[in-house]
C-alpha cells in the first residue's frame, strides 16, 4: 500500500519512539529551526495575547518555546505519543506547567477535536511538505468554522515553478515531488486553496529550513 508519507506507514511512530528518534523524525535541526522561525512568527503578528493552535506540533520543537510565550497554547498531531515524548523529555518544569498534557490532541484528519473555539492564531510548520494538497485543503477549510476568533494562519509548503511537472530541487537541497513525499505545489495552487477556504493569503520570501516557503492567511 502506498502512503502519502513515511509517517503514515503502520508502526512508524512506535518504532521511531522506541529508538529515541523523536527529534530526528520531525526533521532534526532542533535549535536552528526555532532560531529562524520564532522571530518570523513575531514579525507576522503572533503576540503574547494570542491563543495559539500548533498544527502538526510533533515533538514540540517549536512548541516548547511557544507555550510560555502566548496566552494559551494548544497542539495537534497525528501522533499524540510523539507530542507526549517531547513533553516528557524536552520541557523543563516551568514548560510543563505552562503546557498541560490535555492541550496535546491526537488528530489525524485536521478536525481539531476538543480544541477550544477561542483560538486566535494557527501555525502549521513543516506539515504540508509531508502531505498532498488535499490535506492542506482540509486543514484550512476546517479552521474557519471551528475557530470564529481566528485572525491569522501561518503554514509552510514547498513550491515549484508554475509550469513544472516533475521533481524540483529546493534552495536547501531537498528534492520534492508533485505526486509523492516530500510534496510540492505551485504558488498559485497554494494561494487558491487558501482562497477557496475563505482566506486571503500571501507567500513570503523568507529563507526557511529545507527551502520551505511561509504563507500567511487571514480570514477574508
Backbone as JSON Lines, residues from 0, in Angstrom:
{"i":0,"aa":"X","n":[0.84,-1.2,0.0],"ca":[0.0,0.0,0.0],"c":[0.87,1.25,0.0]}
{"i":1,"aa":"X","n":[0.56,2.19,-0.87],"ca":[1.34,3.42,-0.97],"c":[0.8,4.45,0.0]}
{"i":2,"aa":"X","n":[1.67,5.01,0.82],"ca":[1.28,6.01,1.81],"c":[1.71,7.39,1.34]}
{"i":3,"aa":"X","n":[0.98,8.45,1.75],"ca":[1.35,9.8,1.33],"c":[2.69,10.26,1.88]}
{"i":4,"aa":"X","n":[3.12,9.67,3.01],"ca":[4.43,9.97,3.57],"c":[4.86,8.8,4.43]}
{"i":5,"aa":"X","n":[6.17,8.7,4.75],"ca":[6.63,7.61,5.61],"c":[5.94,7.61,6.97]}
{"i":6,"aa":"X","n":[5.49,8.77,7.44],"ca":[4.86,8.87,8.75],"c":[3.55,8.09,8.82]}
{"i":7,"aa":"X","n":[2.92,7.86,7.67],"ca":[1.64,7.17,7.64],"c":[1.78,5.65,7.63]}
{"i":8,"aa":"X","n":[2.99,5.15,7.51],"ca":[3.2,3.7,7.49],"c":[2.88,3.1,8.86]}
{"i":9,"aa":"X","n":[2.24,1.95,8.9],"ca":[1.92,1.32,10.19],"c":[3.17,1.11,11.04]}
{"i":10,"aa":"X","n":[3.08,1.48,12.3],"ca":[4.17,1.26,13.23],"c":[5.3,2.26,13.17]}
{"i":11,"aa":"X","n":[5.19,3.28,12.29],"ca":[6.29,4.23,12.14],"c":[6.63,4.91,13.45]}
{"i":12,"aa":"X","n":[5.62,5.48,14.1],"ca":[5.88,6.24,15.32],"c":[6.35,5.32,16.45]}
{"i":13,"aa":"X","n":[5.73,4.16,16.58],"ca":[6.13,3.24,17.64],"c":[7.6,2.87,17.51]}
{"i":14,"aa":"X","n":[8.02,2.58,16.3],"ca":[9.41,2.19,16.07],"c":[10.37,3.35,16.33]}
{"i":15,"aa":"X","n":[10.02,4.54,15.81],"ca":[10.91,5.69,15.98],"c":[11.03,6.1,17.44]}
{"i":16,"aa":"X","n":[9.93,6.09,18.17],"ca":[9.98,6.48,19.58],"c":[10.73,5.46,20.42]}
{"i":17,"aa":"X","n":[10.59,4.19,20.07],"ca":[11.32,3.15,20.79],"c":[12.82,3.32,20.61]}
{"i":18,"aa":"X","n":[13.24,3.89,19.5],"ca":[14.66,4.11,19.22],"c":[15.14,5.49,19.68]}
{"i":19,"aa":"X","n":[14.29,6.26,20.35],"ca":[14.68,7.57,20.83],"c":[14.87,8.6,19.74]}
{"i":20,"aa":"X","n":[14.14,8.49,18.65],"ca":[14.34,9.35,17.49],"c":[13.28,10.46,17.4]}
{"i":21,"aa":"X","n":[12.75,10.89,18.53],"ca":[11.67,11.87,18.47],"c":[12.12,13.21,17.9]}
{"i":22,"aa":"X","n":[13.4,13.53,18.02],"ca":[13.9,14.76,17.37],"c":[14.13,14.54,15.88]}
{"i":23,"aa":"X","n":[14.69,13.42,15.54],"ca":[15.04,13.16,14.14],"c":[13.82,13.14,13.23]}
{"i":24,"aa":"X","n":[12.73,12.52,13.7],"ca":[11.61,12.3,12.78],"c":[10.81,13.57,12.5]}
{"i":25,"aa":"X","n":[11.07,14.63,13.25],"ca":[10.44,15.91,12.9],"c":[11.37,16.78,12.05]}
{"i":26,"aa":"X","n":[12.47,16.2,11.6],"ca":[13.37,16.91,10.7],"c":[14.65,17.39,11.33]}
{"i":27,"aa":"X","n":[14.89,17.0,12.61],"ca":[16.12,17.45,13.26],"c":[16.16,18.97,13.37]}
{"i":28,"aa":"X","n":[17.37,19.54,13.15],"ca":[17.55,21.0,13.21],"c":[16.86,21.57,14.45]}
{"i":29,"aa":"X","n":[17.11,20.93,15.58],"ca":[16.37,21.16,16.81],"c":[16.53,22.59,17.33]}
{"i":30,"aa":"X","n":[17.71,23.14,17.23],"ca":[17.94,24.51,17.69],"c":[17.85,25.53,16.55]}
{"i":31,"aa":"X","n":[18.25,25.12,15.36],"ca":[18.24,26.03,14.22],"c":[16.83,26.48,13.86]}
{"i":32,"aa":"X","n":[15.88,25.55,13.84],"ca":[14.53,25.88,13.4],"c":[13.87,26.93,14.29]}
{"i":33,"aa":"X","n":[13.86,26.77,15.61],"ca":[13.27,27.84,16.44],"c":[13.99,29.17,16.29]}
{"i":34,"aa":"X","n":[15.3,29.14,16.13],"ca":[16.06,30.37,15.99],"c":[15.63,31.16,14.76]}
{"i":35,"aa":"X","n":[15.25,30.45,13.7],"ca":[14.82,31.11,12.47],"c":[13.33,31.45,12.51]}
{"i":36,"aa":"X","n":[12.52,30.52,12.97],"ca":[11.07,30.64,12.82],"c":[10.43,31.55,13.86]}
{"i":37,"aa":"X","n":[10.88,31.49,15.1],"ca":[10.21,32.28,16.16],"c":[10.22,33.78,15.87]}
{"i":38,"aa":"X","n":[11.34,34.38,15.44],"ca":[11.28,35.81,15.11],"c":[10.32,36.11,13.95]}
{"i":39,"aa":"X","n":[10.19,35.18,13.01],"ca":[9.28,35.41,11.89],"c":[7.82,35.38,12.35]}
{"i":40,"aa":"X","n":[7.51,34.51,13.3],"ca":[6.14,34.48,13.83],"c":[5.8,35.81,14.49]}
{"i":41,"aa":"X","n":[6.74,36.35,15.26],"ca":[6.51,37.65,15.89],"c":[6.37,38.74,14.84]}
{"i":42,"aa":"X","n":[7.2,38.68,13.81],"ca":[7.12,39.69,12.75],"c":[5.79,39.64,12.03]}
{"i":43,"aa":"X","n":[5.22,38.45,11.93],"ca":[3.96,38.28,11.22],"c":[2.77,38.22,12.16]}
{"i":44,"aa":"X","n":[2.91,38.77,13.35],"ca":[1.73,39.08,14.13],"c":[1.43,38.27,15.36]}
{"i":45,"aa":"X","n":[2.2,37.22,15.67],"ca":[1.93,36.46,16.88],"c":[2.31,37.28,18.11]}
{"i":46,"aa":"X","n":[1.37,37.37,19.07],"ca":[1.6,38.17,20.26],"c":[1.36,37.34,21.52]}
{"i":47,"aa":"X","n":[1.73,37.91,22.65],"ca":[1.53,37.24,23.94],"c":[0.06,37.11,24.3]}
{"i":48,"aa":"X","n":[-0.81,37.82,23.62],"ca":[-2.25,37.75,23.89],"c":[-2.94,36.63,23.13]}
{"i":49,"aa":"X","n":[-2.24,36.01,22.18],"ca":[-2.88,35.04,21.3],"c":[-3.12,33.7,21.98]}
{"i":50,"aa":"X","n":[-4.19,33.05,21.53],"ca":[-4.47,31.66,21.83],"c":[-4.03,30.88,20.58]}
{"i":51,"aa":"X","n":[-2.94,30.15,20.71],"ca":[-2.26,29.57,19.56],"c":[-2.59,28.09,19.39]}
{"i":52,"aa":"X","n":[-2.89,27.7,18.16],"ca":[-3.02,26.3,17.8],"c":[-1.82,25.92,16.93]}
{"i":53,"aa":"X","n":[-1.02,24.97,17.41],"ca":[0.17,24.48,16.7],"c":[-0.21,23.17,16.03]}
{"i":54,"aa":"X","n":[-0.49,23.22,14.74],"ca":[-0.95,22.06,13.98],"c":[0.27,21.24,13.52]}
{"i":55,"aa":"X","n":[0.25,19.94,13.79],"ca":[1.39,19.12,13.46],"c":[2.59,19.45,14.31]}
{"i":56,"aa":"X","n":[2.37,19.55,15.62],"ca":[3.4,20.04,16.54],"c":[4.54,19.07,16.76]}
{"i":57,"aa":"X","n":[4.36,17.81,16.39],"ca":[5.44,16.84,16.54],"c":[5.92,16.71,17.97]}
{"i":58,"aa":"X","n":[7.21,16.68,18.15],"ca":[7.79,16.52,19.49],"c":[8.09,17.86,20.14]}
{"i":59,"aa":"X","n":[7.36,18.91,19.71],"ca":[7.39,20.24,20.33],"c":[8.71,20.97,20.08]}
{"i":60,"aa":"X","n":[9.25,20.81,18.9],"ca":[10.46,21.54,18.52],"c":[10.22,23.05,18.62]}
{"i":61,"aa":"X","n":[9.08,23.51,18.15],"ca":[8.7,24.91,18.32],"c":[7.83,25.11,19.57]}
{"i":62,"aa":"X","n":[7.0,24.14,19.87],"ca":[6.05,24.29,20.95],"c":[6.67,24.52,22.31]}
{"i":63,"aa":"X","n":[7.84,23.95,22.54],"ca":[8.48,24.14,23.84],"c":[8.85,25.6,24.08]}
{"i":64,"aa":"X","n":[9.06,26.34,23.0],"ca":[9.33,27.77,23.1],"c":[8.04,28.58,23.09]}
{"i":65,"aa":"X","n":[7.07,28.16,22.3],"ca":[5.88,28.95,22.1],"c":[4.93,28.91,23.29]}
{"i":66,"aa":"X","n":[4.81,27.76,23.94],"ca":[3.83,27.62,25.01],"c":[3.95,28.7,26.09]}
{"i":67,"aa":"X","n":[5.17,29.02,26.56],"ca":[5.27,30.06,27.6],"c":[5.08,31.48,27.08]}
{"i":68,"aa":"X","n":[5.06,31.65,25.75],"ca":[5.05,33.0,25.17],"c":[3.67,33.51,24.8]}
{"i":69,"aa":"X","n":[2.66,32.65,24.85],"ca":[1.32,33.05,24.42],"c":[0.33,32.86,25.56]}
{"i":70,"aa":"X","n":[-0.87,33.45,25.4],"ca":[-1.88,33.36,26.44],"c":[-2.32,31.93,26.67]}
{"i":71,"aa":"X","n":[-2.44,31.17,25.59],"ca":[-2.79,29.75,25.7],"c":[-2.25,29.03,24.48]}
{"i":72,"aa":"X","n":[-1.74,27.82,24.7],"ca":[-1.13,27.03,23.64],"c":[-1.83,25.68,23.56]}
{"i":73,"aa":"X","n":[-2.25,25.32,22.36],"ca":[-2.82,24.01,22.08],"c":[-2.07,23.41,20.9]}
{"i":74,"aa":"X","n":[-1.95,22.1,20.88],"ca":[-1.2,21.44,19.81],"c":[-1.93,20.19,19.35]}
{"i":75,"aa":"X","n":[-1.85,19.94,18.05],"ca":[-2.38,18.71,17.48],"c":[-1.28,18.02,16.69]}
{"i":76,"aa":"X","n":[-1.42,16.72,16.54],"ca":[-0.51,15.95,15.71],"c":[-1.16,14.6,15.42]}
{"i":77,"aa":"X","n":[-0.77,13.98,14.32],"ca":[-1.26,12.65,14.02],"c":[-0.86,11.65,15.11]}
{"i":78,"aa":"X","n":[0.24,11.91,15.79],"ca":[0.71,11.04,16.87],"c":[0.74,11.81,18.18]}
{"i":79,"aa":"X","n":[-0.21,11.52,19.05],"ca":[-0.17,12.15,20.38],"c":[1.03,11.62,21.17]}
{"i":80,"aa":"X","n":[1.41,10.37,20.92],"ca":[2.57,9.81,21.61],"c":[3.83,10.6,21.32]}
{"i":81,"aa":"X","n":[3.96,11.11,20.1],"ca":[5.13,11.9,19.75],"c":[5.14,13.22,20.53]}
{"i":82,"aa":"X","n":[4.0,13.86,20.64],"ca":[3.93,15.1,21.42],"c":[4.23,14.83,22.9]}
{"i":83,"aa":"X","n":[3.69,13.75,23.42],"ca":[3.94,13.43,24.82],"c":[5.42,13.12,25.08]}
{"i":84,"aa":"X","n":[6.07,12.49,24.1],"ca":[7.51,12.24,24.25],"c":[8.27,13.55,24.33]}
{"i":85,"aa":"X","n":[7.89,14.51,23.49],"ca":[8.52,15.82,23.57],"c":[8.24,16.5,24.9]}
{"i":86,"aa":"X","n":[7.01,16.38,25.37],"ca":[6.63,16.98,26.66],"c":[7.47,16.4,27.79]}
{"i":87,"aa":"X","n":[7.67,15.09,27.76],"ca":[8.39,14.4,28.84],"c":[9.88,14.68,28.82]}
{"i":88,"aa":"X","n":[10.46,14.81,27.63],"ca":[11.93,14.85,27.52],"c":[12.49,16.22,27.19]}
{"i":89,"aa":"X","n":[11.69,17.12,26.63],"ca":[12.23,18.39,26.13],"c":[11.78,19.62,26.91]}
{"i":90,"aa":"X","n":[10.8,19.47,27.79],"ca":[10.31,20.6,28.57],"c":[10.88,20.54,29.98]}
{"i":91,"aa":"X","n":[11.25,21.71,30.5],"ca":[11.63,21.78,31.9],"c":[10.36,21.9,32.75]}
{"i":92,"aa":"X","n":[10.53,22.03,34.06],"ca":[9.37,22.04,34.94],"c":[8.44,23.2,34.62]}
{"i":93,"aa":"X","n":[9.0,24.38,34.37],"ca":[8.18,25.54,34.03],"c":[7.43,25.32,32.72]}
{"i":94,"aa":"X","n":[8.11,24.67,31.77],"ca":[7.47,24.39,30.5],"c":[6.29,23.45,30.64]}
{"i":95,"aa":"X","n":[6.43,22.45,31.51],"ca":[5.33,21.51,31.73],"c":[4.15,22.19,32.41]}
{"i":96,"aa":"X","n":[4.44,23.14,33.28],"ca":[3.36,23.87,33.94],"c":[2.6,24.73,32.93]}
{"i":97,"aa":"X","n":[3.33,25.33,32.0],"ca":[2.69,26.2,31.01],"c":[1.98,25.41,29.92]}
{"i":98,"aa":"X","n":[2.22,24.12,29.84],"ca":[1.62,23.3,28.79],"c":[1.03,22.02,29.39]}
{"i":99,"aa":"X","n":[-0.23,22.06,29.84],"ca":[-0.87,20.84,30.35],"c":[-0.96,19.77,29.27]}
{"i":100,"aa":"X","n":[-0.84,18.51,29.67],"ca":[-0.88,17.42,28.69],"c":[-2.2,17.35,27.95]}
{"i":101,"aa":"X","n":[-3.29,17.8,28.59],"ca":[-4.57,17.72,27.9],"c":[-4.71,18.77,26.8]}
{"i":102,"aa":"X","n":[-3.68,19.62,26.62],"ca":[-3.64,20.54,25.49],"c":[-2.96,19.92,24.27]}
{"i":103,"aa":"X","n":[-2.53,18.67,24.38],"ca":[-1.89,17.95,23.28],"c":[-2.89,16.94,22.74]}
{"i":104,"aa":"X","n":[-3.39,17.19,21.52],"ca":[-4.53,16.46,20.99],"c":[-4.12,15.62,19.78]}
{"i":105,"aa":"X","n":[-4.38,14.33,19.83],"ca":[-4.17,13.48,18.66],"c":[-5.21,13.8,17.6]}
{"i":106,"aa":"X","n":[-4.76,14.01,16.36],"ca":[-5.67,14.45,15.3],"c":[-5.07,14.09,13.94]}
{"i":107,"aa":"X","n":[-5.63,13.07,13.31],"ca":[-5.11,12.62,12.02],"c":[-5.84,13.25,10.84]}
{"i":108,"aa":"X","n":[-6.94,13.94,11.08],"ca":[-7.79,14.39,9.98],"c":[-8.01,15.9,9.96]}
{"i":109,"aa":"X","n":[-7.28,16.65,10.76],"ca":[-7.44,18.1,10.84],"c":[-8.87,18.49,11.22]}
{"i":110,"aa":"X","n":[-9.42,17.74,12.18],"ca":[-10.75,18.06,12.72],"c":[-10.65,18.9,13.98]}
{"i":111,"aa":"X","n":[-9.48,18.97,14.59],"ca":[-9.2,19.77,15.79],"c":[-10.13,19.44,16.94]}
{"i":112,"aa":"X","n":[-10.28,18.15,17.26],"ca":[-11.21,17.78,18.32],"c":[-10.77,18.32,19.68]}
{"i":113,"aa":"X","n":[-11.72,18.79,20.44],"ca":[-11.58,19.3,21.82],"c":[-10.75,20.58,21.94]}
{"i":114,"aa":"X","n":[-10.23,21.1,20.85],"ca":[-9.53,22.39,20.91],"c":[-10.59,23.48,21.09]}
{"i":115,"aa":"X","n":[-10.42,24.4,22.03],"ca":[-11.46,25.4,22.28],"c":[-11.61,26.39,21.13]}
{"i":116,"aa":"X","n":[-12.8,26.97,21.05],"ca":[-13.11,27.9,19.96],"c":[-12.42,29.25,20.13]}
{"i":117,"aa":"X","n":[-11.66,29.43,21.19],"ca":[-11.01,30.72,21.47],"c":[-9.72,30.94,20.69]}
{"i":118,"aa":"X","n":[-9.3,29.96,19.87],"ca":[-8.05,30.08,19.12],"c":[-8.07,31.34,18.24]}
{"i":119,"aa":"X","n":[-6.99,32.12,18.32],"ca":[-6.87,33.34,17.51],"c":[-5.78,33.25,16.45]}
{"i":120,"aa":"X","n":[-4.87,32.29,16.58],"ca":[-3.71,32.2,15.69],"c":[-3.4,30.72,15.5]}
{"i":121,"aa":"X","n":[-3.14,30.31,14.27],"ca":[-2.82,28.91,13.99],"c":[-1.52,28.83,13.2]}
{"i":122,"aa":"X","n":[-0.74,27.83,13.52],"ca":[0.56,27.59,12.87],"c":[0.63,26.15,12.4]}
{"i":123,"aa":"X","n":[1.11,25.96,11.18],"ca":[1.38,24.61,10.68],"c":[2.74,24.65,9.99]}
{"i":124,"aa":"X","n":[3.8,24.41,10.77],"ca":[5.15,24.48,10.23],"c":[5.6,23.08,9.82]}
{"i":125,"aa":"X","n":[6.05,22.94,8.57],"ca":[6.59,21.68,8.04],"c":[5.59,20.54,8.17]}
{"i":126,"aa":"X","n":[4.33,20.85,7.91],"ca":[3.27,19.83,7.92],"c":[2.89,19.45,6.49]}
{"i":127,"aa":"X","n":[2.58,20.44,5.68],"ca":[2.07,20.17,4.33],"c":[3.19,19.94,3.32]}
{"i":128,"aa":"X","n":[4.43,19.98,3.78],"ca":[5.54,19.48,2.97],"c":[5.54,17.95,2.98]}
{"i":129,"aa":"X","n":[4.82,17.36,3.92],"ca":[4.78,15.9,4.08],"c":[3.52,15.28,3.5]}
{"i":130,"aa":"X","n":[2.59,16.12,3.02],"ca":[1.26,15.63,2.66],"c":[0.82,16.23,1.33]}
{"i":131,"aa":"X","n":[-0.08,15.56,0.62],"ca":[-0.59,16.11,-0.64],"c":[-1.48,17.31,-0.41]}
{"i":132,"aa":"X","n":[-1.81,18.0,-1.49],"ca":[-2.52,19.27,-1.41],"c":[-3.89,19.13,-0.76]}
{"i":133,"aa":"X","n":[-4.54,17.97,-0.87],"ca":[-5.87,17.87,-0.28],"c":[-5.82,17.92,1.24]}
{"i":134,"aa":"X","n":[-4.68,17.61,1.84],"ca":[-4.55,17.74,3.29],"c":[-4.56,19.22,3.69]}
{"i":135,"aa":"X","n":[-3.86,20.05,2.95],"ca":[-3.9,21.49,3.2],"c":[-5.32,22.02,3.03]}
{"i":136,"aa":"X","n":[-5.99,21.53,2.01],"ca":[-7.36,21.96,1.76],"c":[-8.26,21.62,2.95]}
{"i":137,"aa":"X","n":[-8.17,20.41,3.46],"ca":[-8.98,20.01,4.6],"c":[-8.66,20.82,5.84]}
{"i":138,"aa":"X","n":[-7.35,21.01,6.08],"ca":[-6.92,21.74,7.28],"c":[-7.47,23.16,7.29]}
{"i":139,"aa":"X","n":[-7.38,23.86,6.16],"ca":[-7.83,25.24,6.12],"c":[-9.36,25.34,6.13]}
{"i":140,"aa":"X","n":[-10.01,24.45,5.41],"ca":[-11.47,24.5,5.38],"c":[-12.08,24.23,6.74]}
{"i":141,"aa":"X","n":[-11.43,23.43,7.55],"ca":[-11.96,23.1,8.87],"c":[-11.65,24.17,9.92]}
{"i":142,"aa":"X","n":[-10.7,25.04,9.64],"ca":[-10.3,26.03,10.64],"c":[-11.37,27.1,10.87]}
{"i":143,"aa":"X","n":[-11.88,27.68,9.82],"ca":[-12.75,28.86,9.98],"c":[-14.02,28.55,10.76]}
{"i":144,"aa":"X","n":[-14.76,27.48,10.44],"ca":[-15.98,27.22,11.23],"c":[-15.7,26.81,12.67]}
{"i":145,"aa":"X","n":[-14.54,26.22,12.93],"ca":[-14.21,25.78,14.29],"c":[-13.77,26.94,15.16]}
{"i":146,"aa":"X","n":[-13.12,27.95,14.56],"ca":[-12.48,29.0,15.35],"c":[-12.9,30.38,14.85]}
{"i":147,"aa":"X","n":[-14.04,30.86,15.3],"ca":[-14.53,32.14,14.79],"c":[-13.66,33.34,15.16]}
{"i":148,"aa":"X","n":[-12.83,33.21,16.2],"ca":[-11.95,34.32,16.6],"c":[-10.61,34.3,15.86]}
{"i":149,"aa":"X","n":[-10.42,33.33,14.98],"ca":[-9.14,33.19,14.28],"c":[-8.85,34.43,13.44]}
{"i":150,"aa":"X","n":[-7.64,34.98,13.58],"ca":[-7.28,36.16,12.81],"c":[-6.14,35.92,11.84]}
{"i":151,"aa":"X","n":[-5.36,34.86,12.05],"ca":[-4.26,34.57,11.12],"c":[-3.86,33.1,11.21]}
{"i":152,"aa":"X","n":[-3.49,32.56,10.05],"ca":[-2.89,31.23,9.95],"c":[-1.56,31.38,9.26]}
{"i":153,"aa":"X","n":[-0.55,30.69,9.75],"ca":[0.74,30.63,9.06],"c":[1.04,29.17,8.77]}
{"i":154,"aa":"X","n":[1.35,28.86,7.51],"ca":[1.74,27.49,7.16],"c":[2.89,27.54,6.17]}
{"i":155,"aa":"X","n":[3.56,26.43,6.01],"ca":[4.67,26.35,5.07],"c":[4.43,25.23,4.07]}
{"i":156,"aa":"X","n":[4.98,25.44,2.88],"ca":[4.9,24.45,1.8],"c":[6.21,24.49,1.02]}
{"i":157,"aa":"X","n":[6.44,23.47,0.23],"ca":[7.46,23.53,-0.82],"c":[6.78,23.99,-2.1]}
{"i":158,"aa":"X","n":[7.38,24.93,-2.79],"ca":[6.83,25.42,-4.04],"c":[7.68,24.98,-5.23]}
{"i":159,"aa":"X","n":[7.06,24.98,-6.4],"ca":[7.76,24.7,-7.65],"c":[7.3,25.73,-8.68]}
{"i":160,"aa":"X","n":[8.05,25.89,-9.78],"ca":[7.61,26.82,-10.83],"c":[6.24,26.45,-11.38]}
{"i":161,"aa":"X","n":[5.53,27.46,-11.88],"ca":[4.14,27.26,-12.3],"c":[3.99,26.22,-13.4]}
{"i":162,"aa":"X","n":[4.96,26.1,-14.27],"ca":[4.84,25.16,-15.39],"c":[5.59,23.86,-15.14]}
{"i":163,"aa":"X","n":[6.08,23.66,-13.92],"ca":[6.91,22.5,-13.61],"c":[6.04,21.27,-13.42]}
{"i":164,"aa":"X","n":[6.49,20.12,-13.91],"ca":[5.69,18.89,-13.8],"c":[6.43,17.75,-13.12]}
{"i":165,"aa":"X","n":[7.71,17.91,-12.82],"ca":[8.48,16.81,-12.25],"c":[9.12,17.19,-10.93]}
{"i":166,"aa":"X","n":[10.17,16.47,-10.55],"ca":[10.87,16.79,-9.29],"c":[11.48,18.18,-9.33]}
{"i":167,"aa":"X","n":[11.63,18.77,-8.15],"ca":[12.18,20.11,-8.02],"c":[13.21,20.12,-6.89]}
{"i":168,"aa":"X","n":[14.42,20.61,-7.19],"ca":[15.42,20.77,-6.13],"c":[15.21,22.11,-5.45]}
{"i":169,"aa":"X","n":[14.93,22.08,-4.15],"ca":[14.67,23.29,-3.39],"c":[15.98,24.01,-3.04]}
{"i":170,"aa":"X","n":[15.84,25.24,-2.53],"ca":[17.01,26.06,-2.23],"c":[17.96,25.4,-1.24]}
{"i":171,"aa":"X","n":[17.39,24.61,-0.34],"ca":[18.2,23.97,0.7],"c":[18.7,22.59,0.29]}
{"i":172,"aa":"X","n":[18.39,22.18,-0.96],"ca":[18.93,20.94,-1.49],"c":[17.98,19.77,-1.56]}
{"i":173,"aa":"X","n":[16.9,19.78,-0.78],"ca":[15.97,18.66,-0.8],"c":[15.24,18.61,-2.14]}
{"i":174,"aa":"X","n":[15.0,17.4,-2.64],"ca":[14.28,17.22,-3.9],"c":[12.83,16.87,-3.57]}
{"i":175,"aa":"X","n":[11.9,17.67,-4.1],"ca":[10.47,17.49,-3.82],"c":[9.75,17.03,-5.08]}
{"i":176,"aa":"X","n":[8.48,16.6,-4.9],"ca":[7.75,15.96,-5.99],"c":[6.29,16.4,-6.0]}
{"i":177,"aa":"X","n":[5.64,16.31,-7.17],"ca":[4.22,16.67,-7.24],"c":[3.3,15.54,-6.83]}
{"i":178,"aa":"X","n":[3.83,14.32,-6.74],"ca":[2.97,13.16,-6.56],"c":[3.44,12.2,-5.47]}
{"i":179,"aa":"X","n":[4.43,12.58,-4.71],"ca":[4.88,11.73,-3.6],"c":[5.73,12.57,-2.64]}
{"i":180,"aa":"X","n":[5.97,12.0,-1.49],"ca":[6.75,12.66,-0.44],"c":[8.21,12.84,-0.85]}
{"i":181,"aa":"X","n":[8.81,14.0,-0.49],"ca":[8.21,15.22,0.03],"c":[7.48,15.98,-1.08]}
{"i":182,"aa":"X","n":[6.35,16.57,-0.74],"ca":[5.41,17.12,-1.71],"c":[5.69,18.6,-2.0]}
{"i":183,"aa":"X","n":[5.45,18.99,-3.24],"ca":[5.43,20.42,-3.56],"c":[4.17,20.75,-4.35]}
{"i":184,"aa":"X","n":[3.92,22.04,-4.47],"ca":[2.82,22.54,-5.3],"c":[3.23,23.9,-5.85]}
{"i":185,"aa":"X","n":[2.48,24.43,-6.77],"ca":[2.77,25.77,-7.28],"c":[2.26,26.81,-6.3]}
{"i":186,"aa":"X","n":[2.82,28.01,-6.39],"ca":[2.34,29.09,-5.56],"c":[0.88,29.41,-5.85]}
{"i":187,"aa":"X","n":[0.5,29.36,-7.12],"ca":[-0.89,29.62,-7.49],"c":[-1.83,28.63,-6.82]}
{"i":188,"aa":"X","n":[-1.41,27.37,-6.8],"ca":[-2.25,26.33,-6.18],"c":[-2.38,26.57,-4.67]}
{"i":189,"aa":"X","n":[-1.28,26.88,-4.0],"ca":[-1.32,27.09,-2.55],"c":[-2.23,28.26,-2.2]}
{"i":190,"aa":"X","n":[-2.12,29.36,-2.93],"ca":[-2.93,30.53,-2.63],"c":[-4.41,30.29,-2.98]}
{"i":191,"aa":"X","n":[-4.66,29.51,-4.03],"ca":[-6.03,29.2,-4.41],"c":[-6.71,28.32,-3.36]}
{"i":192,"aa":"X","n":[-5.97,27.37,-2.79],"ca":[-6.53,26.52,-1.73],"c":[-6.94,27.38,-0.55]}
{"i":193,"aa":"X","n":[-6.08,28.32,-0.18],"ca":[-6.4,29.23,0.92],"c":[-7.63,30.07,0.6]}
{"i":194,"aa":"X","n":[-7.67,30.61,-0.61],"ca":[-8.8,31.45,-1.01],"c":[-10.1,30.66,-0.99]}
{"i":195,"aa":"X","n":[-10.07,29.44,-1.49],"ca":[-11.28,28.61,-1.51],"c":[-11.77,28.3,-0.1]}
{"i":196,"aa":"X","n":[-10.86,28.31,0.87],"ca":[-11.23,28.06,2.26],"c":[-11.63,29.33,3.0]}
{"i":197,"aa":"X","n":[-11.62,30.47,2.3],"ca":[-12.07,31.71,2.9],"c":[-10.97,32.58,3.47]}
{"i":198,"aa":"X","n":[-9.75,32.42,2.97],"ca":[-8.62,33.19,3.47],"c":[-8.0,34.02,2.34]}
{"i":199,"aa":"X","n":[-7.48,35.18,2.71],"ca":[-6.63,35.96,1.82],"c":[-5.19,35.64,2.19]}
{"i":200,"aa":"X","n":[-4.42,35.1,1.27],"ca":[-3.1,34.55,1.58],"c":[-2.0,35.27,0.84]}
{"i":201,"aa":"X","n":[-0.81,35.28,1.46],"ca":[0.37,35.9,0.88],"c":[1.57,35.01,1.12]}
{"i":202,"aa":"X","n":[2.36,34.75,0.09],"ca":[3.61,33.99,0.23],"c":[4.75,34.96,0.5]}
{"i":203,"aa":"X","n":[5.66,34.58,1.39],"ca":[6.75,35.45,1.8],"c":[8.1,34.84,1.41]}
{"i":204,"aa":"X","n":[9.07,35.66,1.06],"ca":[10.34,35.15,0.54],"c":[11.36,34.8,1.6]}
{"i":205,"aa":"X","n":[10.92,34.47,2.82],"ca":[11.88,34.14,3.87],"c":[12.62,32.86,3.53]}
{"i":206,"aa":"X","n":[13.88,32.8,3.91],"ca":[14.66,31.58,3.75],"c":[14.44,30.72,4.99]}
{"i":207,"aa":"X","n":[13.68,29.65,4.83],"ca":[13.35,28.75,5.92],"c":[14.11,27.44,5.78]}
{"i":208,"aa":"X","n":[14.25,26.68,6.87],"ca":[14.94,25.38,6.79],"c":[14.35,24.5,5.7]}
{"i":209,"aa":"X","n":[15.26,23.88,4.93],"ca":[14.94,22.95,3.83],"c":[14.25,23.62,2.65]}
{"i":210,"aa":"X","n":[14.28,24.95,2.6],"ca":[13.73,25.64,1.44],"c":[12.23,25.83,1.45]}
{"i":211,"aa":"X","n":[11.6,25.66,2.6],"ca":[10.17,25.87,2.69],"c":[9.82,27.35,2.46]}
{"i":212,"aa":"X","n":[8.57,27.58,2.06],"ca":[8.05,28.93,1.87],"c":[6.95,29.16,2.9]}
{"i":213,"aa":"X","n":[6.99,30.31,3.55],"ca":[5.98,30.67,4.55],"c":[4.83,31.42,3.9]}
{"i":214,"aa":"X","n":[3.6,31.02,4.25],"ca":[2.41,31.68,3.74],"c":[1.56,32.14,4.92]}
{"i":215,"aa":"X","n":[1.17,33.41,4.9],"ca":[0.23,33.91,5.9],"c":[-1.15,33.95,5.26]}
{"i":216,"aa":"X","n":[-2.16,33.57,6.04],"ca":[-3.53,33.53,5.54],"c":[-4.45,34.12,6.58]}
{"i":217,"aa":"X","n":[-5.2,35.15,6.19],"ca":[-6.12,35.84,7.09],"c":[-7.55,35.61,6.62]}
{"i":218,"aa":"X","n":[-8.48,35.42,7.54],"ca":[-9.87,35.26,7.12],"c":[-10.32,36.42,6.25]}
{"i":219,"aa":"X","n":[-10.85,36.11,5.11],"ca":[-11.22,37.14,4.14],"c":[-12.54,37.8,4.54]}
